[in-house]
Amino acid sequence: MHLTSLLIFAAALFVAAGSPGPSIAALVARVISKGFRDVFPFLLAMWIGEGIWLSLAVFGLAVVAQTFHLAFVA
C-alpha cells in the first residue's frame, strides 16, 4: 500500500469515526426531551444492542476467515 492510499484511508476513517451516528443523535434527543435520569435505560439498551451487533459481526468474519482461509494465507 502506498503512503498516499494509507493517508486517504486514515482520513476517511477519522471522519467516519468522529461523526455521530443515529444512535448518538437519538441519545441526545432523548436527553434533551426527557432529562438526564431517564436516559439510562435507553443507554443500557443501546450498549446491549451494540454488543450483540459486534459479537455477530466478529462471528461472521470468523466464519468467512475459516471458510476462505487459503485466500488469506496466499
N, C-alpha and C positions, 0 to 999 in steps of 0.2 A: 504494500500500500504506500502510495506516495504521501509526502508530508502535506501537500495541498488537500488531498482527499481526506486525510485524517483531521485536518483543521476544519474543513467544511462539516464533516460528521460531528466533531466535537461541538461546533457552534450550533448545529441543528439540535443536538441532544440537550445542550444547555437551555435553549429556548423552549423546547418541549417539556423539560423537567421543571423549568421555572414558571411556566404558565399554569394557572389553576384550572382544574378540570371541573366537570359538572358537579362532582360530589362536594368540592370545596365551595362552589357557588351556592349549592343547596344548604350547606352548613352555615355559611354566612347569612343567608336569607332567614334561616331558622333562628339564629342568634338575634338578628335584628327584630324579627316579629314576635318571638316567644320569650326571649331573655336567655341569660347565660345558664341558669339552672336547668331549664327544660331541654337543653341541647344534649345532655349526657346520654340518654337512651338512643338518640339519633346517632351520636358519635360512636357509641358502642356497636350499634348495628352496622355502621359504615366500616368500622375496623374488622368486624367478623366477616362481612362480605368481601372485603379486600383480602383477608387472609384465605378465605375459601377460593377466591379467584386466583390468587398467587399459587396456592397449592395445586390447583387443577392445571394451571399453565406450566408449572415445573414438571408435573407428572406427564403432561402431554409432550413436552420437549424431551423428557427422558425416554418415552416410548419411541419418538422419532429417532433419537440418537441410537437406541438399541436396534431399531429396525434397519436403519441405514448406516450402521457402524462402519462399513467398508468405505463409504463416501467420505467419512470424517477422518479416516486413517490415511487414505491415499494422498 
